[in-house]
Amino acid sequence: MKNFYLDLHIHIGRSGDGLPVKITASRDLTLLNILNECLTRKGIDMIGVVDCGSPGVLADLRALLQEGKLAPLSQGGFRYGEKITIFTGIEMEAKEDSGCRAHYLAFFPTLDRLLDFAAFVAVHVKNPQLSTQATNLPALTLLKVVKSMGGIFIPAHVFTPHKGVYGACASSLTQVFGAEAESIKAVELGLSADRNMAMLLPELRERVFFSNSDAHSLEKIGREYNLVVLEEPTFNEFLYLLEKKKGRYLKANYGLDPQLGKYHRSFCNKCQVSLLQDEAVTACPFCGSREHVVVGVLDRIMALAPPGEKEFGTVPYYYQVPLPFLPGVGKKTIEKLLLTFGSEMSILHQVGPEELAKIVSNEVVELIMKAREGKLKLEAGAGGKYGRIMGE
């Protein structure tokens, strides 16, 4: 068995023909740039690209296959540069009868299966070229179609108020999927949650938790990722992990301290204030409004969890603070560090302080060490604004 680093949620900003895919993503976030970034700078072995249903991205995939730069794997997935495994996927927006909307990820083992699902989705969206289009189909329908095509279905950023299934739609997976909820083997936590928070909900405890970057730029790839144990980095091996078979398993999550996420705590848009009370906040204590409150991830989980619930899993969750979050660490400093140590993963978790001090100031070394040890003082993110590192 071998260790592999996995980031399952990466967007495409532009297809190779220059057309936009994810409107809010960086223009240089192309498929080829993503693959090269993971190969040379990130230390990520396996990636999920979630905009592969776009006609422009499908054309890019075909071109890389024809040029021999991308090779299909017999056990599912594709290999780039003898190092990077890519799972081709689509992020979808479902709409329930109640009108609520949530996002889901689907991945497929082969190009043919991906093409079949992309053709299905294209009929139900306004513009197939663009990312995460509203399908106006219920999530249960999407789940059944993905399963029928041999795909993997994972609810995305499940707790966020912006189109997470718990944050925007329901109090349980069963409420949305009925008996089919049993076939959902994993969920994506999102940047504002961690494993211990998710474990407070009993129905999630037997599921696999993934921490993914949801990257909208090259630099954000790997800001959250997973350490998985597989025989080989292939689609079929990943299925064994989800089904907890043949000794394949999730070994660890690496992610932001959830306080740094954009929706960790509730926020009142009317009062323009974060609501940082000890209990769950779903109404503003200052103006009394509920409709103007963006309910935070921690608040939503506390509201859903049984009273007095405490449950901690055995899989470790390692907090990390990406280099761009650190005060005074700009692009030039990051470039120097990457040129010397190879990957952001190594800098954040492995390189010793003495070695770091040869390249950057003692102040920067101290920040990296404090981030590594979980000793930074943080101000919680809320209402769509990232948390931040506070001064002493």
C-alpha angles and dihedrals in degrees: 000000000000138000119244132180114228134192109180103182118063124144132212118234098188134004119231091266090062096252118137119253107168102028094203094047129094118272092233092057094104125149094253093046091050092052093048093046091055092044097050110022116015107053091223115144102187129033138182114213108199103194099063094120091071110106090229092053091045087055089051091051092050092049093052090048093049091048091051093239091115122044128194114236120227090228094048135278129059134271126221125191093349087283116060123070116200126199110202113223149159129225111215136190116222126197122209126208088258089062096248118135133210138174128242136183124223126187129189132201099223140028091246092056090046091051091050092053093043089055090051093050093045091065091057103045134069098229118017091190092069128078126255097001119186108260095187086218123122116254092243090061091050091049092052093049092048091050092048089056095050095255136140119244121203126172108234128231087343100192103043118113087224100079103315114142094236095033098049111013122025149002093234142015089241090061089061103031105026113199090350089071086085090069092060102095100174144024134199112239100207128221096285097056138058136197097270091052092051092047089066088077109075096208091061100050097093094045128093114253119214125196109201134174100236081208119203093174137032093252092056095057107114097015081129124019144149137242110222132182115222139148090237134355098257138125094251092051089051089053089055089054092052090049092044091235135146094011096295113140150153106264101185146344123228115197150138118288095262090236087072092059120104096242105034095122134025121270132197111221091194096054093029091225136126113240107222103169120146092244129059110286117209097148127045111256090206104050100012093234123147098175093060095049120101099207112228125231094245090047092050093049092047089051092051099041119095112257114279092006117165123168130155125191129223096234109092121236112206116202117221133181111212114232094248089060092060114097113247094013105119134172095276092053091047090050091052091050093047093048090053103038103026105227140035088233091062093046094050098044114014119027113095123238093248092057092045091051090061089065108029139028124280088248091059092045090053091051092050092048093048090048090050091050096043093243100125118114109237136195110214120246119237142168095019097313119115120241117249143213112258126217122249 
